[in-house]
Amino acid sequence: MTAARISVGKIVATHGIRGEVKVEPWTDFPERFRPGTRLLLQKGKATGAVTVAAARSHGRHLILQLAGINDLEQAATLPGSVLQVEPWEVEPLPEGHYYIFQLAGSRVYTTGGQFLGTLLDVLTTGANDVYVVRGAGDKEILIPALKEVVAAIDLARKEIRVALPPGLLDQEG
């Protein structure tokens, strides 16, 4: 099974008459769109490769010139398209930081070896991220993603070990 592509932005509009497009970035790494970068452009079920020829900031959006798109008529077909990369093309993160797609599907255990369930999602909150784990009987367990709670992450084995705060399992609905 191949890993799903990672969506990094969406073309929301054309910009000007020279074929530029306005992109809403879905990444914390706007440098992902630097000139020469190859991206996959998905529109509906069709996917094709595009190369960034030029990029610049425009408020909270980016303006991209894609190689081979040279006028408004060509660019007018692109709004609604999603820009993607392969999982191995993501920007590297500092040690100890992970992308949600890397963690999703991991088996979660206590440091004592008790299986808690499978990590479904990571909620991004103001204070800290929260791991959403589906356990037995479809019960959801919300685990704070804090250094003192997350004891180990093994991406190769898709396992996470956690030291649960006292009473956390007792309080879950």
N, C-alpha and C positions, 0 to 999 in steps of 0.2 A: 504494500500500500504506500503510495507516495503522499508526502505531507502536503497539506493545502497551501496554496500561495498566500502571501501576506499582503493585504491591501494597505497601501501607503498614502493614497490620496484619491480625490475624485475631481474630474474636470467638470466645473460648474457653469462655465460660459466661455464664449470666445472673447478676445480682447484685441481691438483694433482691426485693421484690414490686412495685416501681413501674416495671418495664420497663427497668431499667438493664442494661447488658451489660459484661462484663469483656473487655478487648481486650489482646492481646499485640502491642505495637507492633513493626513491622519497619522502623522509620525512626530516624534519628539526630535527628529533629526532632519531639519530642512536641507542640510547638506546632501541628503540622499538624492536630491534633484540636481546635482552639479552637472555641468556640461560633460557629455561623453557617457553618461550613465544610461544603461539599457534598462528599460522597464517593460512590463507586459501591460497592454491596454485591453481591458475586457469590456465589451459592449454587448449586453445580452449574453448569448452563448458563444459568441465569437471572441477569440483572443489573438492578438498579434503583438509583435515586438516593436517598440519605438525607442528612439534614442533622443535624449535631451540635447538640443543644440545650444540653448541659452536659457538662463533662469535668473529671475530677480524677485525680490520681495515686493508685495503690494498690499500693505495693511496686514490682515491676518491670512491673506492668500499669497500664492506665488503666481507669477506670470511665466509660462514656459513656452519656448519655441521648440517644437519637435521637428527633428530632421525629416524632410520630405513634405512637411505641411507648410506651404508657402503663401496661402491666401485665405481669405475669409470663407470662401466656398468650401475648401477642404476642411477647415477648422470647424465649420458649422455642423459637421456630422459627429463631432466628438463629445459635446456636453452630455453628461450622464455616464460617461465611461469611467471605470475605476482603474487606477494605476496600481499595479501589483509587482511584487518581487518574489523570487523563490525563497524558501526558508533559509537556505544557506547564503543568501545575499543580504541578509539584514545587517544593519550597522552593529559593530561589536559593542557590548555593554561592559562596564567596569566589573571586575571580579565580584561575585556575590550578588549580582543583579541579573534578572532573567526576564525574558519576554513571556507574556501570558501564554502564548501558543506553545512555548517550551514546557510549561508546567501543567497545562490542561491535560487531563487523562492520567496524571500520576496517581499512584496508590499512596494513600496517606496512612502512616502508622505512628503510634506513640513511641517514645524512646524506649518503652518497655516491650514493644513488639505487638501491641494490640492494633489490629486493622480497623481503621476508622471509616474508610470509604475511598471514593475517587474524587480528585479535585475537578470540579466542573468549570469554575470560573474564578477570577480574581476581581473583587470590587475595589475600586480606587476611591478612597475616602480622603478627607482632608488630613487626618492625623496619620493613618497608616493603611496599607492595603489589608484586605480581609479575604482569606481563602474560603471559597464556598465548596464544601465537601459533601457529597451524597453518600450516606451510609446505608445501613440495613433498613429495609422497609421504606426506602426513598426519603428517609429523614435527612434534612440538611443540617450540617454542623458549620457554624461560622467561626473560623479560627483567625485571630489577629496575626498578621504576618510581621511579627516583631523578632528581632535578633534573639531575644531571650525565649521565644516560643518555638521558632523554626530552628531545630537543632542541626538538620542536614538535608541537603537537596542533592540527589543523584540523578542527573538528567539521563545518563546512559541506561540506568535501570528503571527510570520513570518512577522513582520513589522519593517520598518526603517523610522525614522523621520530625515529630513535633513533641515538645514538652508542654503539655496542656496546663493552663492555669488552673489551680484548684477550683472545683465546682463548675467548670465550663460545660461538661457533658450533662451535669444534673440540671442546668438552667435551660438547656435547649428545649424548644417546644415540641 
